């Protein structure tokens, strides 16, 4: 859309120049009133063309496409016994590639299959250990038309299906602004239990969705920070295009539970394993000898 509009502006300016050059003698012989009228019309058309291109990104056509994200999660790995000595050599964060497909009616956020890698860290030379970190196959679907959210979340090899209402009213605008990928963004924040969330959204893409569970803002969310870098999600590219309906499909697999039930399942299991849980992001670490 931007390329077409920029081309229109260039052609329009070219036509204006040709018109003045080719019809110079006619304009000189015309009355002053006609000359002023023609100048006014040409200036108006040029101004409209500039207004259309504006910032270089208009809301027209910016309601369907895909956004690539890089999601980073800091890891606190604690090993006991013989494995404790190798904790320092393990990664301190987990980075994954995600993609958000969106349209005016719906969106879905999931792992980017084209970039997906199961991170494997081998310590064979030291101990014969093979350590793998696996990313959950979560799928977050937002029905923007009917204000419904369906989350297909994987936890400890079990799959759950969670349905809830869209319309998070706990966001508060801070008034702060910055530019992300050439899009003007505004900051919104909220606090949920022990989590402080900062999200940056752009009204230039007027779709109230975003990565994971961060939505219901007046524009698409391009960046999220939880607890000052503990968990971050940042857009790396934005592409506008019609999205095939076969991609924007509601998840159907998993045991149906409420969000409260899911959080309790996660919390109970984490406590059983001697860790704290809050129903958020988790990774599975397997160690084999």
N, C-alpha and C positions, 0 to 999 in steps of 0.2 A: 504493500500500500504506500509506503514512504517513497519507494523508487518511482512509482507512477506519478505521485503528486509532485515530486521534485522535477520530473521531466516536463510536467504540465507547466510549471513555473518558468522553466528555461524556454520552452516553446512560446509561451505567452510573451516573454520579454523580447524574443527574437521577432515575433510578429509585430510588436510595437515599433521596434527599430525599423523594420522593413516598411511599415506603413508610413512612418514619418519621412523616410528617405525617398520612397517611390512616389509619394504624393505631395512632395514639397511644393511644387509649383501650384498645385490645386489649393493647398492650404494658404499659400501666400495671397491668392486672388480671392479667397473666401472672406466673408465678413468676420470681424473680430468675435462676434457672438458664437458663430459656428466653430471657430478655432478653440475658443474657451470650452465649449460643450464637448468637443472631441477629446481635448486634453483631460477634462474631468472624467470622462468615461474610461479612457485608457488608464488613468491613475487609479480609478476605482477598481478596475479589473485586476491590475497589478497588486493592489493592496489586498484584495480578496485572495489571490493566489498565495501571497506571503502569509496571510492569516491561516490558510489551509495547511501549509507546510509547517508554520509556527516553529515549535520546539523540535520538529523533525519526527515527532511521534504523536499521532492523533488518536482519539478514542475510537474513531470510526474504523471498524475492522480489527480492533485490538481486543476482541472478546472471545477469540478462539485460537488455540495453539498449544505449545508445550514449553515448559520451563525446566531447565536442567539445574539440579542442586548438588552441592557437596555438603554432606552431613558429617559432622565430627563429634565424637563422644569420648570424653576423657575416661580412661580405665584405671580402676584401682584394683589391681590383681594381688591377692594375698594367697600365698602357697604355704603349706605346712609340711613338716617332716623333711624328707630328703629333697623335695622339690623347692623348698623355701629359698635356696641359694640362687635359683634361676629367675626369681621374680624380677630382679633388676634388669635382666636382659630382654624382658618381654616388652611389647609396645606400650606406650603410655596413653595412646589414643587410637580410636578406631575411625577410619575415614571410609565412607561409602558414597556411591553415586546414586542419586535419586532423580525421578522425573515426575512432573506434574502435567497431566493432560487436562485441558479445561475448555469449556464452552459456556455460553450464557446459561445453559440449563444444568450442567453438572461438571464434576471434576473427579479425577482419581489420582492418588499419589502412591507410588510404588517403587521398588528397586528398578534401576536401569539395567535391563538384561544385557544390553550391548556392552556395558562396562563392568558387569558384575564379576567379582573375583572373591573366592573364599581365601582369605588371608591365611597363609600357612607359615609358621615360624619353626624352623628346625634347629635343634641343638644336638644333632647327632654326634658331632665331633667331641662334645663335652660329656654327654650322658646317654646317648642313644635315644633321647626323647624326641617325640614328634608332637608339636603343639599346633592346634588349629582353632581359629576363631571364626564362628559362623554368624552370619547376619540373618535375622528373622525375616520371613516372607510376609510382611505386613502389607495390607492394601487398604487405603483410606478413601472411601467414596463419599462425595457430597452431592446430594440431590438439591441443587440450589433453587429449583422451581418449587419444590414441595417442602423445603426447609428441613430435610432429613439427612442424617449422617450414618453411614454403615461402615464399621471398622472390622476388618478381618485381621485378627492379631494372633501371632504364634508365640507360645510360651512353653518352654520345656517340652517340645515336640507335640504339644496339644494346640489345637486351633480353635479360636473362639470368634463368634460373630456378635458384634455389639451394635445395637441401633439406638440412636439418640436424636434429640432435636438440635437443629442449627440455631444460631442466634445468641452467641456469647455476648452478654451485656456487661461483662466485668472489665472490658478494655477501657483505658483512660488515655486520651491524647496528651502528649507532653508539650506540643508546640515545636519540638525539634525537627529539623529538616536536613536531608542530605541526598546526594545523588548516587544511585546504584545502577550500573550498566546503562548510564545515560538517562535514567528515569528519575524524576523528582519524587522523593519519598518522604513520608511523615512517620514519626515514631508513636507507637502505642504501647502501653505497659499494663501488666496485671501481676498480681501475686496470688499464688495458689498453694496453700499450706506452706511448705518450705521452699517453694520455687518462685523465683523472681524472673518474669519473662519480659523481654523487650522485642517487639516486632516492628519491622519497617515495611510499610505498604505503599503502593503507588496508585493514586487515583487515575493516572494515565492509562492503566489497564483496569477498566471498571467492572471487575468480576470479584465478588466477595468470597474468595477462597485463598488457599495457600498450602504450604507443605504440612504434612501430618495433621495435627488437630488445630492448627493455627489459622483461623478463618473468621468470618463475620465482621470484617473491617471494610470501609468504603474504598476498596481497591485491592489488587492482588498483593499478597505478602511475598517479598523478595528476600528478606533476611530475618532470622530469629536468633536470639541469644538467651540462654537459660543459665541463671546463676553465674553471670560474669565469665562466660566461656566454658562452663562445664559441659554444655551441649549446644552446638551451633549448627545452623542450617543457612547456607548462603547460595543464592542463585548465581550460576556461572554463565548462563545464556538464556535468551528469550527468543522464541520463534513463533510467528503468527501463521496459522494455516488451518484449514478445515480439518477437524478430527473425526476419524472414522467411528461410527457408532459402535462398532465391535470392540473398541478400546474402552469406551465409557460405559462399562457394564458393572452392575451392582455385584459385589462379592456374595457368594451363596454358601461357601464351605464353612464348617465349624459349628460348634455348639452354641446355641443362642443364649446369651446371658446379658444382664444389664451391666452398665459401667461399674456400679457399686459391687456387683458380684465378681466381676473380673478383677477389680482392684483387691478384693479380699482374697481371691485365689492366689494372686501374685504375692501379696503381703505374707500370707500364711506360709507359702512355699519358701520365700526368701528367709523368713524367720527360722524355718526348719533347717535351712542351710547355714544359719548363723550370719545372715546379712540383712540389711535393711532394704525394703522394697516399697515402691509407691505406684506400681502399675505403669511405669514409664518405659524408657528404653532399656533393653537388656540384650546382652550377647551371650552366646554359649561357647565355652572354652573346653576343648577336649584335649587331654594329655594321654599319650600312649607311649609305652616303652617298647 
